[in-house]
Amino acid sequence: MEDILRTFWCDVCKVPIINNNICTCGKETKFLSNDLRPVFPEERKLMFYLTQDKNFLNGYVWASKGLFYYFNGEQKKYSLDIFNNISQTDLLIDLLQNQNLNEEYELFNKEISTFVKNNSLRLNELQYYSSNIVKESVKQYSSSLPIISFSGGKDSTVASHLVITSLSNPSILHIFGDQCVNN
């Protein structure tokens, strides 16, 4: 299992490719980042309001650490100064809370589906690797009852799904444990 996650961009499919410089379409990709995540519609709207950069409203948007954003595979860095220019926070909060993001989520979901399709081999590798870790851990501590700490967030939801599917046991004990730590 590789320790470093390297993400590349396919200009043909308009999608990040994990740890492979050749896309599933057969075209060569270009390196983007070692740390990449999708930008959800809410963040896209917020960044548009803060920067007035229309790239946040159009096309594929991904981000990495340090306020680096990628628009259709092209990198752009933003300064923390954009947060100093917020003069009407109440107005901004109201704008963000009263958004209908159905259209934005339709586009976002298509982007994520394309990402998953083009990275299915790598994602299956990761699931297989993680599943083996779960099974080995349960085997190593066979005298203990498997328990999942569950907060309801995306990380614990993925961990719960992984453990349940790895052990083929939907009745694994879940204990609610919200640490109120959000990244």
JORA-V122381 format. One record per residue. SS is DSSP state (H for helix, E for strand, - for the rest). BURIAL is # if it has 24 or more other C-alpha atoms within 12 Angstrom, else .. D_CENTER is the distance of its C-alpha to the mean C-alpha in Angstrom with 1 decimal. Layout:
# JORA-V122381
ss = <SS & SS>
burial = <BURIAL & BURIAL>
d_center = <D_CENTER & D_CENTER>
This chain:
# JORA-V122381
ss = <- & - & - & - & - & - & E & E & E & E & - & - & - & - & E & E & E & E & - & - & - & E & - & - & - & - & - & E & - & E & E & E & E & - & - & - & E & E & - & - & H & H & H & H & H & H & H & H & H & H & H & - & - & H & H & H & - & - & - & - & E & E & E & E & - & - & - & E & E & E & E & - & - & E & E & E & E & - & - & H & H & H & H & - & - & - & - & - & H & H & H & H & H & H & H & H & H & - & - & - & - & H & H & H & H & H & H & H & H & H & H & H & H & H & H & H & H & H & - & H & H & H & H & H & H & H & H & H & H & H & H & H & H & H & H & H & H & H & H & H & - & - & - & - & - & - & E & E & E & E & - & - & - & H & H & H & H & H & H & H & H & H & H & H & H & H & H & - & - & - & - & - & E & E & E & E & - & - & - & - & - & - & ->
burial = <. & . & . & . & . & # & # & # & # & # & # & . & # & # & # & # & # & # & # & # & . & # & # & # & . & . & . & . & # & # & # & # & # & . & # & # & # & # & # & # & # & # & # & # & # & # & # & . & # & # & # & . & . & . & # & # & # & . & . & # & # & # & # & # & . & . & . & # & # & # & # & # & # & # & # & . & . & . & . & . & . & . & . & . & . & . & . & . & . & . & . & . & . & . & . & . & . & . & . & . & . & . & . & # & . & . & . & # & . & . & # & # & . & # & # & . & . & # & # & . & . & # & . & . & . & . & . & . & . & . & # & . & . & # & . & . & . & . & . & . & . & . & . & . & . & # & . & # & . & . & . & . & . & . & . & . & . & . & # & # & # & # & # & # & . & # & . & . & . & . & . & . & . & . & . & . & . & . & . & . & . & . & .>
d_center = <19.9 & 18.7 & 17.9 & 16.3 & 13.1 & 14.3 & 12.6 & 15.0 & 15.5 & 17.8 & 19.9 & 21.3 & 18.4 & 16.3 & 13.2 & 11.5 & 13.1 & 12.3 & 15.6 & 18.0 & 20.0 & 21.2 & 19.3 & 20.2 & 22.4 & 24.4 & 23.8 & 23.2 & 20.0 & 19.7 & 17.9 & 15.2 & 13.8 & 13.3 & 10.2 & 7.6 & 4.3 & 4.9 & 7.6 & 8.7 & 12.4 & 13.7 & 12.5 & 13.9 & 17.1 & 17.5 & 17.1 & 19.5 & 22.0 & 21.9 & 22.3 & 23.8 & 21.9 & 21.7 & 19.0 & 16.5 & 18.2 & 18.6 & 16.7 & 13.3 & 11.5 & 8.9 & 9.4 & 10.4 & 12.7 & 16.0 & 15.3 & 14.8 & 13.5 & 13.8 & 15.6 & 16.3 & 16.0 & 18.2 & 17.5 & 18.7 & 19.0 & 19.8 & 22.1 & 21.9 & 25.0 & 23.2 & 22.9 & 26.6 & 27.6 & 26.5 & 30.0 & 29.6 & 26.8 & 28.3 & 28.1 & 24.5 & 23.5 & 25.7 & 24.3 & 20.7 & 21.8 & 24.0 & 21.6 & 21.6 & 18.2 & 19.0 & 19.4 & 16.3 & 14.3 & 16.4 & 15.4 & 11.6 & 12.0 & 14.1 & 11.7 & 9.1 & 12.3 & 13.5 & 10.6 & 11.1 & 14.8 & 15.0 & 13.1 & 14.7 & 17.1 & 14.8 & 12.6 & 16.0 & 17.2 & 14.5 & 15.4 & 19.1 & 18.9 & 17.3 & 19.8 & 22.6 & 21.8 & 21.9 & 25.2 & 26.7 & 26.0 & 27.6 & 30.5 & 31.0 & 31.3 & 33.0 & 35.4 & 32.5 & 30.9 & 27.1 & 25.4 & 21.8 & 21.0 & 19.1 & 18.0 & 16.3 & 12.9 & 9.7 & 10.4 & 14.0 & 13.4 & 11.7 & 14.5 & 17.0 & 16.3 & 16.5 & 19.7 & 21.3 & 20.8 & 21.7 & 24.9 & 25.6 & 26.4 & 25.1 & 27.4 & 25.8 & 26.6 & 23.8 & 24.7 & 23.2 & 22.3 & 20.5 & 20.6 & 19.5 & 17.2 & 14.2 & 12.2>
